[in-house]
């Protein structure tokens, strides 16, 4: 069985059990289909997560929205999932008969050693929002839960006999569960003939941490129970996001989003007994878009390089600074086709992590909105499904 199913399933259960990020890969399904472009392209349903200023900067006459969505992604640029599958096949054969199956032992050892420094990162999100928009003012209520994790193999065997040592070849999995409740308020203005909108989202955030250690030879055991047993409540905090949108021409606009403007640090003792600090820092993103009734084109750029939220030094290469571009093509207001690309331009990351991430999405109006997005990067794959109403 593919281990990513175990990992993602366990994290999905954990998200759904939260009381209501780490920096999640995706914000919601529509923007994911466009390469995660969102700051100047969000609609009334997605604006509470993408840019609260966009609540009061809509071309359509929609006054109300309701959105429910769920997404999952497994970032595995080093092919850890496939390597662990191959390792277990070779290890099980060697373990059954160490003398006659020594070749399988040597193969398992080579695979284990090839895992040194490799990282995989599962990401699951669940969200809900409802928004109301008037001529000048708009407001929304939102809730979301994100589970972001990273895993790597440590204490790797150096000899074939060490394969049988249960303390060797350990998958160290660190995760952050972050749930938040938000209330957004936005207003638009006319300044020198151009429309400008400002929005703010105060948020209440709850944070949990998990740390799992399990041998890669037995990782198919109940990882969900391991995660539940290791979950640690770190506490809560309040912060806010601030968004700005300004029209440049009739069809073009620029947006700026600052999130987590009140940063937060949690100091605690990790599973290894070491004092650590977990930080949630301010992030900023700039976007520009062209929008008409038929096509929407946009590009976004993270203005700040975001350090990995995990405390382990094994995962500091997971820092991110994304550049995104994408578009949406509207066909008779019934079908929307979306394409996009995203690239991590942060310094000090692996060549595999710098590979372009390609996304695609489709939206339908079936008396309600249904949006589906998929994302792919080498051995990494994910998707997002959301549905809702707008009128």
N, C-alpha and C positions, 0 to 999 in steps of 0.2 A: 504494500500500500504506500502511496506517496505520502511522505511525512508532512508536506505542506498542508494537506487536508486536515491532519490532526492539529497542526499549529493554528491555522486560520479558524477552524471550528472552535477551538478552545478560546481564542481571543474574541470571537464573535459572541460566545456565551458570556464572557466576562464583561464585554461592553454592554450587552443588553441587561445585565444584572446591576449595572451602576445606578446610583441614586438618580440620576436623571438620564500645546501638545508638545509635551512633545510636539513636534511640528509634523502634522499629518501630511501625507503626499497629496491628498485631494481635499477639496473643500466641499464640493457637491457634484452631482452627475453632469449637469449641463456644461459647466466650465471644464470638467475633466475631458469631455468629448472634444473641446477646443484647445487642448494642450494646457489646461489649467489657466487659460486667460479669463479674467473675471473682473478686474478692478474698474474698468470702464465699460463693461459689457453686460453686467448682471441685470436680470429682470426683477420684477417685484417679488417673486418667490425666492430667489437665491440671494438677493441683496443683503439680508441680515447676516449671512456668512461671508459674502464676497466683498462688500463695501456698503456700509449703511447709508452713505450719501446717495447711492443709486436708487434708494427707495423713493426719493423725491425728484428723480431725473429719468422719468419713463416717457417713451414715445407713445406707448399704447394707452388705451383708456381703461385698463384693468384697475379696479379699485380694491379688490380683495384677492388674497392668495392663501393657499394651504399646501404645504409640501412635507412629504415623508420620504426618507431615503435611507439606503444602506449600501455600503461599499466595502470591498476587501482587496488587498494587494499584497503580493509577496515579492519583495525585492531580493533577488538572488543572482547578482551579476557574476559571482564566482562559481555558480553551479553546485552549491552545497547540498541541495536536496538530492540531486542525482548521485553525487559522491557518497552520501550517506546510504542511499539505496544499494549502491555497488559494494560499499564496505560491509553492510549487513549480510549480503549474499555470500561474500568471501569469508567473513568471520564465522558465520554459522556453519559453513562447511568445515573450516579449520577447527572450530570448537568441538564438532562432533567426532573428529578423528585427527588429532594434532600430528600424529606421526605420518599417516598416509596422505594427508591433505596439506602438507607443508607448503606446497605451491600456493594454495589459497591463503595461507597465513602470510606469505610474503606479499601477495597481492593486497591483502587487507592492510598490511603495514604501509605499503607504498601509498595507498589511498588515504590512510590516516595522516601520513606526513604531508601529503599534498593539500590537506585542509588547513594547514598552519596559516593564520592571518586571514582566512576567508571569512566573510560575514554574510548573514542573511537577515532580512528585516521585514517581518510581517506588520501589516497596517490594516486596521478595521475601523469603520466609522458608522455611526447611526445618528440620524438627525431628524428634527421636526421644526417647522416654522409656520407662522401665520402672520400676514401683513395686511395693512390697510393704507391706502394712498388717496389723498385729496388733491385739490388744485395746488396748494402750497405746502401742506404738512403731510407727513406720512409716519407711521409707526409700525412696529412689528415685535412679536415675541418669538424667541427661538430657544431650542435646547439641542444639545449634541453631546455625544460621547465618543471619544477616540481612544483606541488602544494602539500604541506604537511600541514596537519591541525590536531588539537586535540580539542575534545569537552568533557565537563563534565557538570553535572547538579548542580546548586548552589541555595542558598536561598530556601531550601527544606521546604515544609509545615510540621508543627508539629501537626496540628489538622485538622479534616475533613473540618471545615468551611474555613480554609486557602486555601483549594484546589481551591476555587472560586476567590481567590485574584490573579489578573493577574501579580503581581510582584513576585509571588512565582513559584518555580520549573522551573527555567530558564536554558536552554541549552546555555552555554557560549562556542562559537566556535572561536578559534584563528587559523589563517592560514598564511602561508608564500608562496608567489608565487615567484619563482626564475627562471629567464630565462638567458641563457648564450650562448655565441658564442666562439668557440675555434679554434685554428690552431695548429696542432701537427706536430712536427718534430722529427725523430728518426734516429739513425745510429747504425750499429752493428760493432763489432771489434772481432779480435782473440787475446786472451791473454793467453799465456802458453797453447795453443792448445784448449782452450775452447772459445765458442762463447759468447759474452756479447753484450747487446744492451741497449742503453740509449735513453729515449724519454722525450720531454718536451711539455707541452700544455699551452701556455698563453691563458687567458680567460677574456672576458668582461662579467660582471654579472650585471643584473638588478634585484632589489628586491622590492616587494610590500608586504604589510601587510594587513590583514583583521581581523575584530573582529565583530562577530554577537552574539546578545542576543535575544533569542526567547523562549517563553513558550513551554514546551513539549506538552501541550494540543493543540497547534496550529502549530506545526512544519511542518505540511504538506502544509502550505502556501508557496508562491514562494520564496524558500530559495536562488534561483539563483539571484533574484533581491536584496535580502538582502545583498548578498556577493558583488554584483556590487556597491551598494550604500556605502558600508563600506570600499572599497579598498583604501589603502593609499600608494602612491608612496614614498618609503624610499630613493631612489637614486640608484647609481651604483658604481661599483668598478672594479678594474682589479687585477688579481691574476694569479697563474700558478700551474700546477701539474707537478710532476717529477716522472718518472718510470724507473726502472732498472730490467733487466732480465739477468740471468747467467745460462749457461748450466752446469750441474753437470756430467751427463753421456750422452750417445747418445739419451736416451729417457726421461731423467729427467731434470728439471730446477727449479730454484727458482726465485721469483720475489718480488720486493718491490715497493710500490706505496705511495707517499706522495701527498696529495691534499690540495688545498687552502693554499699554502705555504706563501702567503701574507694574513694574517687574516684581518678581517674587523669588525668594530663595528658601529652600527647605534643607535644614541640617539634620541628619539622622545617622544611625549606625546601620551599615548594610549587613547582608547575610554573612559576610566574612568577618564581621566584627570591626570593620574599619569606619571611622568617621568620614562621611562624604557630604557634599553639597549638591543639591539638584536645583538648577536655575531655570526660570521661565523669563526670558528677556524680551525687550521690545523689538518688534520687527516692522519693516517698512517695505512697501511695494508700490511701484509706479506703473500705470497702464495708459494706453492710448487706443482708441477704437474709431472705426468708421461703421455707422449703422444706417441702413435704409430698410424699406419694407421687405426687400428680397434677400439682402446679404448683410452679415455682420462680420467684420474683420477686426482683429485686435492683437496687441502684443503687451506683455507684462514683464517687469524686471524687478527682482528682489534687490533693494538698495543696501541691505545689510547681509553679510555672510552669517548664517545661523549655525552656531556650534551644535554638535550633537547633544541632546538633552540627557543622555545616559551618563551615569557617573563612572562607569568602567573605562579605563584607558584603552581597552580593546576596541571601543566603538567610536573613538574620536574622529576616525576617518569618515564617519557618516554625516559630517557637517554638510550644509547645503546652501546654495545661492542659485536660484532658478531663473532662467530666461525662457519665456514662453511665447508662442505665436500660434494663432489658429483662426478658424472661421466657421460661420454657420450660414447655411443656405436654406431659405424658407420657401417651401413649395405650396402655394395656395393656402397658407396658414394651417395646413393639415399635417405636413411632414417637414421636419427640420433635419438636415444632414450636416454633420459636424466633423471636422478634421483638425488635428493640431500636432504640435511637437514641443517638447520641453527638454532643456539641457541644463545640467548641473555645472555651473562655472566656478564653483568654490575651489580654492587652492588646497593642495595636499590630499586630494582624493585619488582613488585608483583610476586607471584608464577605463576599466569596465564601468565605473560609476559615471564617467564623463560621456558615455555613449548616449546618443539621442534617445529620448523616450517618445514613442509615437502613440497617438490617441485617436480614437474615432468614436462617434456617437450618433444616435438617431433619436428624434423626438416625434411623438404622435399626439394629435388631438382626437380623442375618442369620446368626447363628452367630458373628458378629464385629460390632464397631461400625463404622458408616460415617457420617461427619458431613460435611455440605456447608453452606457459608455464603457469602452474597453481601453486598456492601456497595455503596451508591450515594450519590453526592453531586454534584448538577449533572452536569458532564461527567466526573466521577471514577467509576471502577468497579473492583471487585476481587472476589476470591473466595478460599476456602480449602477444601481437601479433606484429610481425615484419616481414618485407619482404624486399628483396633487390637482388642485383646482385653481383657476384664475378667472375672474369675471369682473 
